[in-house]
Amino acid sequence: MARRMQGEHDDELQSAGGRVNDRAAAQTRDALERPALSDGDPDAALVARVGARDASAVRMLVARKLPRLLALATRMLGDRTEAEDVAQETFLRIWKQAPGWREGEARFDTWLHRVVLNLCYDRLRGRREEPVDVLPDVPDPQPEPATRAEARSRDARVRQALAALPARQREALVLQYYQEMSNVEAANLMGITVDALESLLARARRNLRAQLAGDSPSEDIR
């Protein structure tokens, strides 16, 4: 319509003004959907919208958080199906608690990771200290190139070795190497000092290497 009305000056200005308004509205929506860059909680506004029962905010939060939460739970439990159950329960808790959520000492993301880890520990305790089962890879009927087969084999060995570690050591490794948290972030989430985390990581790496080499892990696993 704007092209047909190019000759009319007033309508041209009105159309331009509409485009500016549309662009401003889009920028506002983008600002709401992006994590904030300030020192405040980047998820606070989104969680507030979830608490107000905004369906689009729920979908946005799931899209933003689900991949990392699934990865965390899968590495902790060694079972994708159980990890999906943990993720579902986590988002149910968010739905229930979001109306009362207040930005405070802990960031929402820290609280979220803690919920996932606690749910994982509940499931690990429910196994009565039995070794964590690792689901075998489904055989591919098509022959694989040697490099791909070797990679799959290596990944399976790492998963098994990680699953055999004490849960606390596994948590430290998963947070730092798979969730890519800094030492400060991981220590804060685990409720320990950075020095204690570094000591825990050193034991975890030593035991992981022993597992991969086929040796028994050392006894200093607390």
HUFEN-V422326 format. One record per backbone hydrogen bond with DSSP energy under -0.5 kcal/mol. CO is the residue of the C=O (numbers start at 1). NH is the residue of the N-H. E is the energy in kcal/mol with one decimal. If there is no record, write none. Layout:
# HUFEN-V422326
CO|NH|E + CO|NH|E
This chain:
# HUFEN-V422326
1|5|-1.2 + 3|6|-1.3 + 5|8|-1.6 + 7|9|-0.8 + 8|12|-2.3 + 9|13|-2.2 + 10|14|-2.3 + 11|15|-2.7 + 12|16|-2.5 + 13|17|-2.6 + 14|18|-2.1 + 15|19|-2.2 + 16|20|-2.3 + 17|21|-2.4 + 18|22|-2.8 + 19|23|-2.6 + 20|24|-2.6 + 21|25|-2.5 + 22|26|-2.4 + 23|27|-2.3 + 24|28|-2.2 + 25|29|-2.4 + 26|30|-2.6 + 27|31|-2.3 + 28|32|-1.8 + 29|33|-1.8 + 30|34|-1.9 + 41|44|-1.3 + 42|36|-0.7 + 43|47|-2.7 + 44|48|-2.3 + 45|49|-1.7 + 46|50|-2.0 + 47|51|-2.7 + 48|52|-1.3 + 49|54|-2.2 + 50|53|-2.1 + 53|55|-0.8 + 54|58|-1.7 + 55|59|-2.1 + 56|60|-2.1 + 57|61|-2.6 + 58|62|-2.5 + 59|63|-2.4 + 60|64|-2.1 + 61|65|-2.5 + 62|66|-2.6 + 65|69|-2.1 + 66|70|-2.9 + 67|71|-2.0 + 68|72|-2.4 + 69|73|-2.6 + 70|74|-2.6 + 71|75|-2.2 + 72|76|-2.0 + 73|77|-2.5 + 74|78|-2.9 + 78|135|-1.1 + 79|83|-2.3 + 80|84|-2.3 + 81|85|-1.8 + 82|86|-2.4 + 83|87|-2.5 + 84|88|-2.3 + 85|89|-2.4 + 86|90|-2.4 + 87|91|-2.2 + 88|92|-1.8 + 89|93|-2.0 + 90|94|-2.1 + 91|95|-2.3 + 92|96|-2.0 + 93|97|-2.6 + 94|98|-2.6 + 97|100|-1.1 + 98|101|-1.5 + 106|104|-0.7 + 107|111|-2.3 + 108|112|-2.8 + 109|113|-2.3 + 110|114|-2.1 + 111|115|-2.3 + 112|116|-2.2 + 113|117|-2.6 + 114|118|-2.6 + 115|119|-2.4 + 116|120|-2.2 + 117|121|-2.6 + 118|122|-2.2 + 119|123|-1.7 + 120|124|-2.5 + 121|125|-2.8 + 122|126|-1.7 + 123|127|-0.7 + 124|127|-0.8 + 124|129|-0.7 + 125|128|-2.0 + 127|130|-1.4 + 133|135|-0.6 + 139|141|-0.6 + 145|149|-2.4 + 146|150|-2.5 + 147|151|-2.1 + 148|152|-2.4 + 149|153|-2.4 + 150|154|-2.6 + 151|155|-2.7 + 152|156|-2.2 + 153|157|-2.1 + 154|158|-2.3 + 155|159|-2.4 + 156|160|-2.3 + 157|161|-2.6 + 158|162|-2.8 + 159|163|-2.4 + 160|164|-1.3 + 161|165|-0.5 + 162|165|-1.1 + 163|132|-0.6 + 166|170|-2.5 + 167|171|-2.6 + 168|172|-1.9 + 169|173|-2.3 + 170|174|-2.8 + 171|175|-2.6 + 172|176|-1.9 + 173|177|-3.0 + 173|178|-0.7 + 174|178|-1.4 + 174|179|-2.5 + 175|181|-2.5 + 182|186|-2.8 + 183|187|-2.6 + 184|188|-2.3 + 185|189|-2.2 + 186|190|-2.2 + 187|191|-1.0 + 187|192|-2.4 + 193|197|-2.2 + 194|198|-2.6 + 195|199|-2.0 + 196|200|-2.3 + 197|201|-3.0 + 198|202|-2.1 + 199|203|-2.0 + 200|204|-2.5 + 201|205|-3.0 + 202|206|-2.1 + 203|207|-2.7 + 204|208|-2.6 + 205|209|-2.5 + 206|210|-1.9 + 207|211|-2.5 + 208|212|-2.5 + 209|213|-1.8 + 210|214|-0.6 + 210|215|-2.9 + 211|214|-1.0 + 219|221|-2.2
